[in-house]
Amino acid sequence: MGVPAIRLEGLTKYHGAVVGIEDLSLDVEPGEVFGFLGANGAGKTTTIRTVLDLLRPTRGSAAVMGFDCQRQSFEARRRIGYLPGEMPVYPELTGAEYLRFLAALGPQPPATRVEWLLRRFNVSDLDLRRRMRDYSQGMKRKLGVVQALMTGVPVLILDEPTSGLDPLMIEAFAETIHEISKTDGTTVFLSSHVLSEVDRMCSRIGIVRAGRLVAVRTLGELRASAPRRVTIVFSEPVSHSQPLPQNVVPVSCEPQRWVVDITGPLGPLLAALASLPVHDIGVAPFAIEDTVLRLYEEGTC
């Protein structure tokens, strides 16, 4: 296996007596879209700032593409495109001047890539000529996404990237992340509170609580382990004493309507119902919100 795009080993940061993050270890592979989740104050921003060398760890290490984020800070950072949760704005600059200013700080972005991103996120020449003080929150966020993606670096670190974007731009963002991860092999490490977007874009998630990484799962593992709510409607009353498989937990059992939670395959439940007068069966779709909340509350890997 090659070098991870991002590697955190025992990463710890104390702010005096306050724990920022503690013993956080994680590998994010090249081309992976990784969702980093947690409540406010859980340690997400501290982790990101340590990877960017904006904070120095108390102990442990972080590396990007094999370059240590503290000892080889410049080499690590020149391989990162970054979108902060609160984007710094230079109110007197136009959008075009802002992009040129940021482009001068790192690898020169290809003009064709910048033009593609501006079209993708519907940023017009007129928008680029306006001063940033006149921008809406959504326009500022679109420009922030463009600047993070424009250089084509191998690693993107995006903090709440869709905050302030309208549904059409959220759709454009999701499509763009999918394209660059699959086509260019870009690694995307994103923090978000919008779990439906995480479900759509990420192949794996990590959950941080009180500065500790409490769970790392693929989306497939989450779906396989998540209980599903099943509603069974009968054409005539049945006895609720009917034995159920071990992977089925009754929620409510009325004579003509059962509601159960099931973990794992549906086959055993369908077999148990085969001799009963079933009229209809409804299976609720996978809800990442419920699953992530359960993992967060359990706090176990």
C-alpha positions as CSV (number, residue, x, y, z in Angstrom):
1,M,0.0,0.0,0.0
2,G,1.3,3.5,-0.8
3,V,1.6,6.5,1.3
4,P,-1.7,7.8,2.8
5,A,-2.9,11.2,1.6
6,I,-3.4,12.2,5.2
7,R,-1.9,10.4,8.2
8,L,-2.6,11.3,11.8
9,E,-0.7,9.5,14.5
10,G,-1.5,10.0,18.2
11,L,-2.3,13.7,17.3
12,T,-2.9,15.6,20.5
13,K,-3.5,19.3,21.3
14,Y,-4.1,20.7,24.7
15,H,-5.2,24.3,25.2
16,G,-3.9,24.6,28.8
17,A,-6.2,22.3,30.8
18,V,-8.7,22.0,27.9
19,V,-8.5,19.1,25.5
20,G,-8.6,20.1,21.9
21,I,-7.9,16.6,20.5
22,E,-6.3,13.6,22.1
23,D,-4.6,10.5,20.7
24,L,-6.2,10.9,17.3
25,S,-4.9,8.4,14.7
26,L,-6.3,8.1,11.2
27,D,-5.3,7.3,7.6
28,V,-7.1,8.8,4.6
29,E,-6.2,7.2,1.4
30,P,-5.5,8.9,-2.0
31,G,-8.8,9.5,-3.9
32,E,-10.9,9.0,-0.8
33,V,-13.7,11.4,0.1
34,F,-13.7,11.3,3.9
35,G,-16.3,12.9,6.1
36,F,-15.2,14.3,9.5
37,L,-18.1,14.6,11.8
38,G,-18.8,15.9,15.3
39,A,-20.7,18.4,17.4
40,N,-19.4,22.0,17.8
41,G,-16.4,21.9,20.0
42,A,-15.7,18.2,19.4
43,G,-12.2,18.9,17.9
44,K,-12.8,19.0,14.1
45,T,-11.4,22.5,13.6
46,T,-8.5,21.9,15.9
47,T,-7.6,18.8,13.9
48,I,-7.8,20.7,10.6
49,R,-5.7,23.6,11.9
50,T,-3.0,21.2,13.2
51,V,-2.8,19.5,9.8
52,L,-2.4,23.0,8.2
53,D,0.3,23.9,10.8
54,L,-1.8,26.8,12.1
55,L,-1.6,25.0,15.5
56,R,1.3,23.0,16.8
57,P,0.4,19.7,18.4
58,T,1.2,18.9,22.0
59,R,2.3,15.5,20.9
60,G,1.8,13.2,17.9
61,S,2.1,14.0,14.3
62,A,0.3,14.8,11.1
63,A,1.5,14.2,7.5
64,V,0.1,15.0,4.1
65,M,1.3,13.0,1.1
66,G,4.2,11.8,3.3
67,F,5.3,15.2,4.3
68,D,5.3,16.0,8.0
69,C,2.9,18.9,8.6
70,Q,5.2,20.6,11.2
71,R,8.8,19.7,10.1
72,Q,8.0,20.0,6.4
73,S,5.2,22.5,6.7
74,F,5.7,24.2,3.3
75,E,5.9,21.0,1.3
76,A,2.7,19.7,3.0
77,R,0.7,22.9,2.6
78,R,1.5,23.4,-1.0
79,R,-0.3,20.1,-1.7
80,I,-3.5,21.2,0.1
81,G,-6.4,23.2,-1.1
82,Y,-8.3,24.7,1.9
83,L,-11.7,26.2,2.5
84,P,-12.2,27.4,6.0
85,G,-15.5,27.4,7.8
86,E,-15.3,31.2,8.0
87,M,-13.7,32.5,4.8
88,P,-11.5,35.6,5.2
89,V,-12.8,38.3,2.9
90,Y,-10.9,41.3,1.6
91,P,-13.8,43.7,1.1
92,E,-12.0,46.2,-1.3
93,L,-10.9,43.4,-3.7
94,T,-13.0,42.3,-6.6
95,G,-13.7,38.6,-7.0
96,A,-11.1,38.4,-9.8
97,E,-8.5,40.2,-7.7
98,Y,-9.2,37.9,-4.8
99,L,-8.6,34.8,-7.0
100,R,-5.4,36.3,-8.5
101,F,-4.1,37.1,-5.0
102,L,-4.6,33.6,-3.7
103,A,-3.3,32.0,-6.9
104,A,0.0,33.9,-6.4
105,L,0.5,32.3,-3.0
106,G,0.8,28.7,-4.3
107,P,0.9,26.6,-7.4
108,Q,-0.3,28.5,-10.4
109,P,-3.8,27.2,-11.4
110,P,-4.4,26.2,-15.0
111,A,-6.6,28.9,-16.7
112,T,-8.9,26.2,-18.1
113,R,-9.5,24.7,-14.7
114,V,-10.5,28.1,-13.2
115,E,-12.8,28.8,-16.1
116,W,-14.4,25.3,-15.7
117,L,-15.0,26.0,-12.0
118,L,-16.4,29.5,-12.6
119,R,-18.9,28.0,-15.1
120,R,-19.7,25.1,-12.8
121,F,-20.5,27.4,-9.9
122,N,-22.2,30.1,-12.0
123,V,-19.8,32.9,-11.3
124,S,-20.1,35.4,-14.1
125,D,-17.6,38.0,-15.4
126,L,-19.9,40.6,-13.8
127,D,-19.6,38.9,-10.5
128,L,-15.9,38.8,-10.7
129,R,-15.8,42.6,-11.3
130,R,-17.8,43.3,-8.2
131,R,-16.1,44.1,-4.9
132,M,-16.4,41.4,-2.3
133,R,-18.0,43.7,0.2
134,D,-21.1,43.6,-2.1
135,Y,-21.2,39.8,-2.2
136,S,-23.9,37.8,-0.6
137,Q,-23.0,35.0,1.7
138,G,-23.7,32.4,-1.0
139,M,-21.5,34.2,-3.5
140,K,-18.6,34.4,-1.0
141,R,-18.9,30.7,-0.5
142,K,-18.9,29.9,-4.2
143,L,-15.8,31.9,-4.6
144,G,-14.3,30.1,-1.7
145,V,-15.0,26.8,-3.2
146,V,-13.5,27.9,-6.5
147,Q,-10.2,29.1,-4.8
148,A,-9.9,25.8,-2.9
149,L,-10.3,23.6,-6.0
150,M,-8.6,25.8,-8.7
151,T,-5.0,24.7,-8.3
152,G,-5.7,21.0,-8.7
153,V,-3.6,20.0,-5.7
154,P,-3.9,16.3,-4.5
155,V,-5.6,17.0,-1.1
156,L,-8.6,19.2,-0.3
157,I,-9.5,20.1,3.2
158,L,-13.0,21.7,3.3
159,D,-14.7,22.9,6.4
160,E,-18.5,23.1,6.1
161,P,-18.1,23.7,2.3
162,T,-21.8,23.9,1.4
163,S,-22.8,26.4,4.1
164,G,-24.7,29.2,2.5
165,L,-25.0,27.5,-0.9
166,D,-28.4,27.2,-2.6
167,P,-29.6,23.7,-3.6
168,L,-28.4,24.1,-7.2
169,M,-24.9,24.9,-6.1
170,I,-24.9,22.1,-3.5
171,E,-25.7,19.8,-6.4
172,A,-22.9,21.3,-8.5
173,F,-20.5,20.9,-5.5
174,A,-21.4,17.2,-5.0
175,E,-20.9,16.5,-8.7
176,T,-17.6,18.3,-8.8
177,I,-16.3,16.4,-5.7
178,H,-17.3,13.1,-7.3
179,E,-15.6,14.0,-10.6
180,I,-12.3,15.2,-9.2
181,S,-12.0,12.3,-6.7
182,K,-12.7,9.7,-9.4
183,T,-10.9,11.3,-12.4
184,D,-8.0,13.2,-10.8
185,G,-7.6,10.9,-7.7
186,T,-8.0,14.0,-5.4
187,T,-8.4,13.3,-1.7
188,V,-11.2,15.2,0.0
189,F,-11.3,15.6,3.8
190,L,-14.5,17.5,4.6
191,S,-16.2,18.5,7.8
192,S,-20.0,19.0,7.6
193,H,-23.1,19.1,9.7
194,V,-25.4,18.2,6.7
195,L,-25.4,14.4,7.0
196,S,-27.4,13.8,3.9
197,E,-24.6,15.4,1.9
198,V,-22.0,13.3,3.7
199,D,-24.1,10.2,2.8
200,R,-24.1,11.2,-0.8
201,M,-20.4,12.2,-1.2
202,C,-18.3,10.3,1.3
203,S,-17.1,6.7,1.1
204,R,-16.0,6.7,4.8
205,I,-16.7,8.8,7.9
206,G,-14.9,9.5,11.2
207,I,-16.8,10.7,14.2
208,V,-15.0,12.8,16.8
209,R,-16.3,13.5,20.3
210,A,-14.7,15.5,23.1
211,G,-11.4,15.5,21.1
212,R,-11.3,11.7,20.5
213,L,-12.0,9.7,17.4
214,V,-14.8,7.4,18.5
215,A,-15.8,5.7,15.3
216,V,-14.5,5.2,11.7
217,R,-16.9,3.5,9.3
218,T,-17.5,3.1,5.6
219,L,-21.0,4.1,4.4
220,G,-21.6,0.4,3.5
221,E,-20.7,-0.7,7.1
222,L,-23.1,2.0,8.4
223,R,-26.0,0.8,6.2
224,A,-25.3,-2.9,7.2
225,S,-25.2,-2.2,10.9
226,A,-28.1,0.3,11.1
227,P,-31.5,-1.0,12.3
228,R,-34.3,-0.5,9.7
229,R,-37.9,0.3,10.7
230,V,-40.3,-2.2,9.0
231,T,-44.1,-1.8,9.1
232,I,-46.2,-4.9,8.4
233,V,-49.9,-4.6,7.7
234,F,-52.1,-7.7,7.8
235,S,-55.4,-8.3,5.9
236,E,-56.9,-9.8,9.1
237,P,-56.0,-9.8,12.8
238,V,-53.0,-12.0,13.9
239,S,-51.6,-13.0,17.2
240,H,-48.7,-10.8,18.4
241,S,-47.2,-13.9,20.1
242,Q,-45.9,-15.1,16.8
243,P,-42.1,-15.9,17.3
244,L,-39.8,-13.5,15.5
245,P,-36.1,-14.0,14.3
246,Q,-33.3,-12.9,16.7
247,N,-32.4,-9.9,14.5
248,V,-35.9,-8.4,14.8
249,V,-37.0,-6.2,17.8
250,P,-40.7,-5.4,18.1
251,V,-41.6,-1.8,18.5
252,S,-45.4,-2.1,18.5
253,C,-47.7,-5.0,17.7
254,E,-51.4,-4.3,17.0
255,P,-53.7,-7.1,15.7
256,Q,-53.4,-5.9,12.0
257,R,-50.2,-3.8,12.1
258,W,-46.7,-4.6,13.4
259,V,-43.8,-2.2,13.6
260,V,-40.4,-3.8,14.1
261,D,-36.7,-2.8,13.9
262,I,-34.5,-5.2,12.0
263,T,-30.7,-5.4,11.8
264,G,-29.2,-7.4,9.0
265,P,-31.0,-9.3,6.2
266,L,-34.8,-9.2,5.8
267,G,-34.9,-12.9,4.7
268,P,-35.5,-14.4,8.2
269,L,-38.4,-12.0,8.9
270,L,-40.0,-12.7,5.5
271,A,-39.7,-16.4,6.2
272,A,-41.4,-15.9,9.6
273,L,-44.3,-14.0,7.9
274,A,-44.8,-16.5,5.1
275,S,-47.8,-18.3,6.8
276,L,-49.5,-15.0,7.9
277,P,-52.0,-12.9,5.9
278,V,-49.6,-10.1,5.0
279,H,-51.2,-7.3,3.1
280,D,-48.3,-4.9,2.8
281,I,-44.7,-4.4,4.0
282,G,-42.9,-1.0,4.2
283,V,-39.2,-0.6,4.9
284,A,-38.0,2.8,5.9
285,P,-34.9,4.1,4.0
286,F,-31.5,4.2,5.6
287,A,-31.2,7.4,7.7
288,I,-27.6,8.4,8.3
289,E,-28.7,10.9,10.9
290,D,-30.0,8.2,13.2
291,T,-27.0,6.0,12.7
292,V,-24.4,8.7,13.3
293,L,-26.3,9.9,16.4
294,R,-26.2,6.4,17.8
295,L,-22.5,6.0,17.2
296,Y,-21.8,9.5,18.7
297,E,-23.8,8.6,21.9
298,E,-22.2,5.2,22.2
299,G,-18.7,6.7,21.7
300,T,-17.1,3.4,20.8
301,C,-15.0,2.3,17.8
